[in-house]
Amino acid sequence: MQNSEIIAEIEGTNKPRKRLFEAGEMKLLVLYFISQNPKYSYDIIKDVSALVGGNYKPSTGTICPTINYLEEQQYSEVHFVEDERKQYHITQKGIMHLQEQQQILDKVLNRFNTRNQIQNNVDYLAIKTAMENLKAALRQNIQNEQLSSESITEIAQKIDQAAVEIMQLAQQKVNK
């Protein structure tokens, strides 16, 4: 694989993210968790928090409208249990929706599982530190001086080259 192909592959799969969740991803995750077994809203908050990691905890202001949307779409339904607590169950329509959206759901789950692994696995601490060092170096250069277009190009090339080399390491492992 040529370097330009590797860079295109990286760029095609990892678009820059401005938000933790893209449109519709939270709805899919909540429906996925409900599909595992019936849940209370607090259980859903805990499940999302555990998956995302990094001290992220969705608020009830995020989860409740998501649950309401899933009910309106008839992807989930409420069952009242002890003490009139609401427990959410997936419907047949919800199961079909999850099946239709399986590729998107898999990408979201893989992204957060990878994020969680990098954050929580001691073996990846060196990688996480190196990533944070790179971000800090970039911020410092951008904040403290006006970078010339030549410097910007050189920095981008170095980062692209590092990405290519990392992808080649992964390819070498696959080919062994």
C-alpha positions, 0 to 999 in steps of 0.5 A: 500500500502506498503512503498516499493510500494509507493516509487516504484510508486514515483520513476516510475513517477518522474524520476530525470530531468536534463532538463526542457523539455524531447525530443519531449515535446516542439514540443507537447506543441507548437502544442497543443497551435497552436491547441487552435487557430492560433498563431504567434511565439510571442504568442507561446513564451508567452503561453509556458512561462505562462505554465512553469512559474518560469521566463522561456521564450523560445527563438526564437532560440528554438521556430522557429526550433520547428515551422519549424519541425512542418511544415516539418512534416505537423502538422502545416501550415503557413498563411500570414496575415496582414503585411505579418506576419506568423500565424501558424495553425494546420493541420488535420495531426497535430490534429491526432498526438496530439490525438495519443500523448494525454497521453504524452501531458497530463503528460507534461501539468500536470507537468507544471501546478503543477509546476506553482501552487507550484510557484504561489499559496500563499497556497503552499508557505510553501511547496515550502520553505520546498522543497528549504530548503531540497535542500539547506541542501543537497547541503550544506552537499555534498559541505562541507564534504565528506559524508560516505556511511552510511550518504548517506543511512540515508539521502536517507531513511529519504527522502524516508520516507517523500515521503511515508508519503506525499503519505499516506496523499494523499491516506487518503484524497482519501479514506475519 
